[in-house]
Structure formats: C-alpha cells, structure tokens
Amino acid sequence: MTRTLGIIAGGGSFPITVASTAKERGERVVGVGFASDTDPSFQAHCDNFSWLKLGQLGRLIDFFTANHVTHVVMAGPINKPKALDLRPDWRAARLLFSIKARGDDVLLRALTTELEREGLTVVAPHLYSPDLLAPEGVLTKRKPTQSEREDVEFAWTLSQSLGQFDIGQCLVVREKIVLAVEAIEGTDAAIRRGGQLGGPGAVVVKRPKPTQDKRLDLPAFGLKTLQSMAEVGATCLAFEAGGCIFFEQREALDFANAHGIALLGLSPGA
C-alpha cells in the first residue's frame, strides 16, 4: 500500500524538498499551507493541497483524514509574531486550554499528541533530507580562535540550561557576556540585536533544547543566517552536529569563507 505523507508547510523551500523526496520514493503527498508563511509554489508539488488559517486544527485533521494520510511531517518555519493573532477553532482551543505554557516545544508536542490520537504518525522531516543535517567539525577555511572557542564553550553550556525553559535555540555572546537570547523574534533578528549591542566579534550558538522532540522544529541556519552575522560583524557560528538543519550549504560556506566567519559543528555531548 502506498504511503500518503501529509506535509504541514511553513515558510522557505524545505516543504518543497520534503515533498520532492517523498514523490521520488513513490509516496503520495497531501499538503496544507498558510498564506502568511507558505511558498505558493509548494502546492504544485502535492497530489492534493489546501490553504488553512493558523488555528484551524479541526479542518487540518479532517483534510488529512479525508485524503487517507498515514504519516505527517512539519516542515518550514511559522512566523511566530503573526501566530499570536491566530483564531483557534474549537479543537485548537481545547488543545490550548489543556496546556499550561505556550512555548514551541509544548505546543508542538501537544499538536503531535492530537495528530497521533487520530492515527497519524508524525515523522521527522529530515528523514526526507538527511543530507541537510549539519555535519561535525570545522567547515570553513578559518578555524575559531581560542577566544571564540571559549565563548562557544560558555554559550554551549548556558544554552543547555536555558533550553529547559523552552527558549534559547540561539545565543549570541561576546567575551562570555550574553548579548541576545532568541525568543519569538527568530534567529536572524536575535543575531542582529546581539551584534548591535555588543559590536563586532560576537559568537553565535545554535542547538536543540535538551528535551526537544527531534521530529519537530530542529534549529536551522543557512545563507541568510550568515548574512545577518556579517551585517553586525559576528565572527563564529557553532552548532550541534546532527541536531540542526543546514540549508544552502555550498552558498553559505562560500559566503562564510569570503567574510572570515568560522563554522564549527560540535557533537551533542561536547
């Protein structure tokens, strides 16, 4: 029996990548998207597609069920400030009332539980794009300096602690001083804020939260991330190898090398 993959598509090209790989594997693809986030061209990669509004959980489940979806992936970011204006249907409202906090991990875990209650199996999007998982080691021509490595070590430990509170997938530090902790604004805005406050020489760290379900919302970075770093003079990006998605790898590495930015992939236990 042919697997039918349901894709909940956020922004960027990742949903298209997942859909294309699923098609190559002989899977049927059913997608939903949001006008505020999803690339309109995504629907051309689906066998069936529906536009939804944020908060229409009941309609999403009904659409997937009617199309015999068996497995679900969540791919691509959702604009978090815009998500504050969602108008939940009764099913989404019931879910929201059932949880005590509204951080990313809590919301996504609750959504996953709701989908699996309907017999839908939630799988990781990187299973359809394993080559996008960030590798270990120094990826650039320039290695991090001793000072940068000390800042990385400081931020690495701190992010582990902050992650328990469902914040801080990205930290910006300089000379062991925290310049920015990513919240609702997203990685690029956090980098720009930290760099503007601390000046050139900042270090950026990206890693999953310690209790994060890695099927859901892995930290991601790419060319745009490095452009934001260059804009404010940040000089080093460290990330968890195998725990982050690395988009536009060739273009990003070329840009990093041209601007003297060091990229360092660390094992989870580093």
Buried (B, 14 or more C-beta within 10 A) or exposed (E): EEBBBBBBBBBBBBBBBBBBBBBEEEBBBBBBBBEBBBBEEBBEBBBBBBEBEBBBBBBBBBBBEEBEBBBBBBBBBBBEEEBEEBEBBEBBBEBBEEEEEEBBBEBBBBBBEBBEEEEBBBBBBBEBBEEBBBEBEEBBEBEBBEBBBBBBBBBBEBBBEBBEEBBBBBBBBBEEEBBBBBBBBBBBBBBBBBBBBBEEBBBBBBBBBEEBBEBBBBBBBBBBBBBBBBEBBBBBBBBBBBBBBBBBBEEBBBBBBEBEBBBBBBEEEB
